[in-house]
Every structure is written in C-alpha cells, then in structure tokens.
C-alpha cells in the first residue's frame, strides 16, 4: 500500500516518493492540527505520533483521503533540554 493506492508489484513503486514534499507536509500539518500549534515556540520541542506520520503520507489532509487511517490519530508533544 502506497499513499492509499494498492500496488501489485515493487516495480510499480520505483521512482515514486516515499513521503510528500515540504509544501504538502506544511499544508497537511495545518489541516491535521487545525493550525492550533502555529504560534508555538518550537525551541526544545519534539512532536511524534500518528498525526506526524499521517502528515508525511497524506495526499490531501483537507479531505482526509487517503489519510483516513490517521484521521483520529494522536499527537505527542515532548519538551526536552530544560533545566
């Protein structure tokens, strides 16, 4: 399965990107998070979880297609390096 499209052989995947480009990632991130983190100071912050993965693979987060598996995923926000 690649980006929601079933492939019958490995040869059909040769040359296709494994993840979306930066512009699409930024768009998907805003859509998946409802842009709630736009004013966050990202110093010493790390995010993980299904939303991050879905953002990397989703073609169009606005319609959630083919991102349906990640639609209800979580986002984990970690703060590190502070003393």
N, C-alpha and C positions, 0 to 999 in steps of 0.2 A: 504494500500500500504506500503510495507516494502522493502526498498532498490530496488525499481523498480519492485518488483515481487508481483503480486496480491495474497493476501491470502484470502481464503474463510472463515476462522474462526479464532477466537482468539487463539484457542488451537494450531494451526499450528505455532504460533509465540512464544509459551512458550519456554524459554531457548535460544532463539536467541538474539544476542547482539543488542542493540538499536543503537549503533554507531560503527564505525570502531576502530581498535586498534591503538595505538600510532604510530607504524611504518607506517601503511597505511595512517593515518592522515598526518604525515610528508611528505610522498610521494605525497598525493593528494594536500597538501598545495603548494608544489613546482610546481606542474603541473598547478594548477588553477591560481597561481600568476606569473607564468613563472619565478619563483625564484627571482623576482625583489626586494623582501624585505630581501634577505639573509644577507646583511651587516648592516641592521638596528639595532641601539641600542634600545632594547625593554624596557628599563627603562622608566617608566611613559607613556607607550604606550598601548592602548587598541584597538583591532580591532573587528568589527562586520559587519553584512551584509550577503547577500546571499552566498557569496563565503565561509564564515566561516561555514555556515550551510551545504552547498554542500560538503565541505571538510569532515565534520563529517559523512555524509551519503553516499558519493560516494564510489563505489566499485573500480572503476578504472578511475581516472580523466584524464588519458592519452587518453583514447578512448571516454571519456565523457559518458560512459554507466555504470550505469543507471542515470548518473548525468545530463542529458540533461536539466532538469528544472533550473539548476543552472549555465549552461554554460555561460550565458551573465549577471550573477548577479554582483552586485557591492560589493566593499569592503570599509568600512568606517574606517578611521584611526583617533583615538582620542588621543590627548596628554593631560595629566592631571597632577595636583600637582606641577606645576611650578609657581614660583612667580617672 
